[in-house]
Amino acid sequence: MTSPFAANRRQFLVATSSAFAALVASGCSTRGVVPGNAAGFAGYGALLPDPAGLLDLPEGFSYRVLSSMGEPMADGFTVPDRADGMGCFDLGNGKLALVRNHELSPQHGAGGDLPHGFRRGSNGAVLPGGTTTLVLDARTLRVERQYRSLAGTVRNCAGGITPWNSWLTCEEPMFERVAEVKAAHGWVFEVPADADRLVDAVPIKAMGRFNHEAACVDPATGIVYMTEDMQDGLFYRYIPNIPGRLAEGGRLQALTLTDGIGDSRNIGGVTMNVGAWHQARWIDLLNVESPADDLRQRGASDGALVFARGEGIWMGDGEMYFTATSGGTAECGQIFRFRPGTGGRSDAIQLFFESTDPAQFNYGDNLCIAPSGHLVVCEDGYSDEVSNYLRGITPDGRAYPIAHIRPQTEPAGACYSPDGRTLFVNLYSPTKTLAITGPWAS
């Protein structure tokens, strides 16, 4: 039986022009931000206290817990901790899959004894990072099965969906903190959405070794764009030799500006103004496996634009948005908008939003696009008064609260069901995966 993963990949290779429709079918909204939706919108209303003390939401919204740390899974393991980035996929036949990252380091529990044949740490145990997959009934959202789908990796932070129904899971090893993985990790791995068991942890080394955060694919070209969670991180793109076949090699590049600006962070002096567009180009990167963890420094020395902790990224209609968690004059976070050039037009980047106060928006991380066309951003500031929110951002750059997480943990992995009725989101630790329903399109 041919898997949906193989079929979707073949369709992508035959005609990349059909890939945008495939991305829509992958289970998360791809709509661009719609300017008309901004007028007069100030949010869904006041957040009402949750009697359960978990998640405050506006009137008309509700949530249910789909999965929690320690629950038994179908493969004999238990749900691991530190749930982070996540993608939603339509498996057909009334089934959805949520592929969920777990940002686990060698010292963390894996939810059971992982099998031999996967990479191990210095203590002899299989490295616990990786992904779990939840299979849901698309109509009722009942969890039919959950299981481990990747192991033997470390600190799988975020990632991104592909038009061929797979999840790119990205390692963020923070090399200086995890010495035993210094030479072996910092890669992107691919997990088919329909994988029903552990897949081999094969790094796609041509995509570079760095502190990977998130990735998204431009369905028009098959190019993969990636962020780097470092205070002096870069914005990367990977041009595969064959679109849809990332493991078969390609070119890694970093973004630079034609006007000579080399720093987007606005810390210590404004270099990029909100709303202004800048023409961009790309520089080739060499020695991308970077054993010295110096890829970003080499890129910056060649003129690449520096960002303050690039994190979540999401593809819209002909443009993408990504966060810079600690950028801005207030160091509370920025959101950038990038447009790949078409029809002779150059690539361009814009500082779309910059927070001026932590109460407005604080440390944006994962993000996605809502059915309304607004951005939904997960905060990870860990301050009860001004952080741990899901924030909406209107097309004219105004922030508003969508939900407040009451425990001291961050929301992560926000993504929508194919019908746009449900927002799935993780609570990082202890792991919980929630389904939030409400009048998203209003």
C-alpha angles and dihedrals in degrees: 000000000000112000120234086239092061093042094050092047091052092050090050092052093049095052123000089190089074092053096088089064089048090053090053088053091051089083109257131089117264098182117134120236106281113218094206092063093065101068111113094343114142100163138283093293138267118338111248120218113257110232088213091056095233114097130007113209138174121264111283094033128100139172140208130199112241101177137007136192113273097022114136115255130209094257096055096261125108127237107278126224132252101050110192133155118019141181131206121217136184107230094183126237091074095301132124129193126209111197106199130194124222115206096210127158125205093270094055127094118259098206092256142350106309117218126262118264096060126103117277138207128232090275090062095247122125109260106260102215121104140085141304124205127217118198112205137188100246094217102043099022089227112159106240097177141353127188146150113282101172134023138161096066135100135235098353096193113168135332137161147255122256129214089244094061103261135119122234106212116197129208118225100185097167087218097210090057100045104046097172092062096043096113101032110046144053099094143128119247129191124226120186111230090229096049105129097192141022112312124209112272098234113166118222094225097181087067088068138251112260141110093300118199116165140348139198134185125226100224092206093063110010090238114148119220119202139189129212123217100219130110087242097034128149135222110243139192129197118207106199119214087230116026110241094019101086096165092061094075139262146166126294118209139173128221122249133174124242091218092064099248107147103178127056097177100093088208111144093005138009115262099158123042122213111260098015117124122222127197111239138200134178135243124206118244122215131204089024094177084071104194089186093052089236102124095114093046092051091047093049091049087056091053104271116157114254122223132193104243106325108212133153120032130183134183118231130175103312094332140063137213129213136178130234100201103204101022128119137065089284090042089229098119147284137222121212129200118210126191119194110221119253134177094019093313116131124240111267138191132201134191093234100179138006124184117231097188135025090234088060098048128336129194102335114207126162116022142177139177119263126219087255090061093248123124120252112207130189115219122213104183097120096217114125095212100050109012144050090070134134102229130198121213119202122218090257091055105260120143125217134170120259100172140351121218107219100199116073097261136098130256113236144169098036112185136147133238116249092259091052093234098109132052112203117204137168128224103218104220130042085022118247127161114206135193113211120194130186145109094316096158096050 
